Amino acid sequence: MTMNWFIWALLSAFFAGVTAILAKIGVKDISSNLATAIRTVVILIFAWTAALLTRHESISSIATRTWVFLILSGIATGLSWLCYFRALQLGEASRVAPVDKLSVVIAIALAAIFLHEHLTWHHWLGGSLIFTGAVVIAYA
């Protein structure tokens, strides 16, 4: 039985939460950039192993447009991780992680602007609550 998107999203949230704690401990005695580099190598090996074991298409069949957007996504991810590890090095994980989750609000806005996704009152209310919660935790 295939799990639906919500279960995968909950698992993602769980592992992101675990990541914050492990990263906070790991970045304690080294530079945040070196910590990000080490994490990236582990993810590189892990991701390529998963991709090669479950591959359904040929790498050579990937369209140029797809390459461009995946490369840009990788750059954005790298910048996010560099900033995240630096924030963890300087601040408390219990405050950094919720502020980092403002990415949800940004993703909602960008999805509406660039992907023309229709936003309902649920998006507005949920986004507002996420924003408010992050601000409350950041300044508590």
ROBA-14133 format. One record per residue (C-alpha): chain; x, y negated, z; residue number from 1; residue in three letters. Coordinates in steps of 0.1 Angstrom, whole numbers, plus 5000, padded with zeros to 4 digits. Each point is the difference from the previous one (the first is absolute). Layout:
ROBA-14133
 drendren    X    Y    Z marba bake
        A    X    Y    Z   NUM  ALA
...
***
This chain:
ROBA-14133
 drendren    X    Y    Z marba bake
        A 5000 5000 5000     1  MET
        A 5014 4966 4990     2  THR
        A 5001 4973 5027     3  MET
        A 4983 4968 4991     4  ASN
        A 5016 4966 4999     5  TRP
        A 4990 4991 5036     6  PHE
        A 5018 5030 5015     7  ILE
        A 5032 4991 4980     8  TRP
        A 4996 4964 5012     9  ALA
        A 4997 5010 5036    10  LEU
        A 5031 5022 4997    11  LEU
        A 5018 4970 4984    12  SER
        A 4990 4978 5029    13  ALA
        A 5012 5027 5025    14  PHE
        A 5034 5004 4984    15  PHE
        A 5004 4962 4996    16  ALA
        A 4993 4997 5038    17  GLY
        A 5026 5027 5007    18  VAL
        A 5024 4983 4977    19  THR
        A 4998 4967 5019    20  ALA
        A 5010 5017 5033    21  ILE
        A 5028 5021 4984    22  LEU
        A 5013 4971 4981    23  ALA
        A 5001 4977 5030    24  LYS
        A 5021 5026 5019    25  ILE
        A 5022 5006 4969    26  GLY
        A 5007 4964 4993    27  VAL
        A 5011 4992 5036    28  LYS
        A 5038 5004 4995    29  ASP
        A 5005 4993 4963    30  ILE
        A 4992 4972 4975    31  SER
        A 4965 5000 4987    32  SER
        A 5013 5001 4964    33  ASN
        A 5021 5032 5007    34  LEU
        A 4970 5016 5017    35  ALA
        A 4978 4992 4970    36  THR
        A 5027 5015 4977    37  ALA
        A 5002 5032 5020    38  ILE
        A 4962 5003 5001    39  ARG
        A 4998 4994 4962    40  THR
        A 5025 5028 4993    41  VAL
        A 4979 5024 5020    42  VAL
        A 4968 4989 4982    43  ILE
        A 5017 5003 4967    44  LEU
        A 5010 5036 5006    45  ILE
        A 4966 5008 5015    46  PHE
        A 4980 4983 4972    47  ALA
        A 5020 5016 4972    48  TRP
        A 4997 5034 5016    49  THR
        A 4962 4996 5003    50  ALA
        A 4998 4987 4964    51  ALA
        A 5020 5028 4985    52  LEU
        A 4982 5027 5019    53  LEU
        A 4966 4987 4990    54  THR
        A 5008 4985 4965    55  ARG
        A 4972 5001 4975    56  HIS
        A 5014 4977 4973    57  GLU
        A 5033 4994 4984    58  SER
        A 5020 4970 5011    59  ILE
        A 5006 4991 4963    60  SER
        A 4963 4997 4994    61  SER
        A 4996 4971 5025    62  ILE
        A 4990 4968 4982    63  ALA
        A 5022 4969 5001    64  THR
        A 4972 4980 5017    65  ARG
        A 4998 5027 5027    66  THR
        A 5038 4998 5005    67  TRP
        A 4999 4962 5003    68  VAL
        A 4972 5000 5026    69  PHE
        A 5015 5028 5020    70  LEU
        A 5034 4983 5000    71  ILE
        A 4984 4967 5011    72  LEU
        A 4982 5019 5027    73  SER
        A 5033 5016 5012    74  GLY
        A 5016 4965 5002    75  ILE
        A 4970 4988 5020    76  ALA
        A 5003 5030 5023    77  THR
        A 5037 4995 5005    78  GLY
        A 4995 4963 5009    79  LEU
        A 4972 5010 5024    80  SER
        A 5022 5026 5017    81  TRP
        A 5029 4976 5004    82  LEU
        A 4977 4975 5016    83  CYS
        A 4982 5026 5021    84  TYR
        A 5032 5014 5014    85  PHE
        A 5014 4966 5008    86  ARG
        A 4967 4991 5017    87  ALA
        A 5002 5032 5020    88  LEU
        A 5035 4992 5011    89  GLN
        A 4990 4966 5012    90  LEU
        A 4965 5007 5014    91  GLY
        A 4979 5026 5018    92  GLU
        A 4986 5029 4979    93  ALA
        A 4966 4995 5016    94  SER
        A 4999 4964 4986    95  ARG
        A 5020 5005 4967    96  VAL
        A 4979 5029 4987    97  ALA
        A 4966 4983 5002    98  PRO
        A 5013 4969 4983    99  VAL
        A 5015 5022 4973   100  ASP
        A 4965 5014 4995   101  LYS
        A 4989 4966 4988   102  LEU
        A 5011 5016 4967   103  SER
        A 4965 5015 5000   104  VAL
        A 4984 4965 4998   105  VAL
        A 5025 4990 4973   106  ILE
        A 4993 5031 4981   107  ALA
        A 4962 4993 5001   108  ILE
        A 5005 4965 4987   109  ALA
        A 5024 5011 4973   110  LEU
        A 4977 5028 4989   111  ALA
        A 4972 4975 4996   112  ALA
        A 5022 4975 4981   113  ILE
        A 5020 5023 4977   114  PHE
        A 4980 5033 4998   115  LEU
        A 4966 4982 5001   116  HIS
        A 4987 5022 5027   117  GLU
        A 4967 4989 5014   118  HIS
        A 5003 4989 5037   119  LEU
        A 4970 5007 5022   120  THR
        A 4992 4985 5034   121  TRP
        A 5016 5032 5014   122  HIS
        A 5034 4989 4985   123  HIS
        A 4996 4965 5013   124  TRP
        A 4990 5012 5035   125  LEU
        A 5026 5027 5002   126  GLY
        A 5027 4977 4986   127  GLY
        A 4991 4973 5025   128  SER
        A 5001 5024 5029   129  LEU
        A 5035 5014 4989   130  ILE
        A 5012 4964 4996   131  PHE
        A 4986 4989 5034   132  THR
        A 5014 5031 5017   133  GLY
        A 5035 4995 4986   134  ALA
        A 5000 4964 5011   135  VAL
        A 4987 5008 5035   136  VAL
        A 5027 5027 5004   137  ILE
        A 5028 4979 4986   138  ALA
        A 4993 4971 5023   139  TYR
        A 4989 5019 5031   140  ALA
***
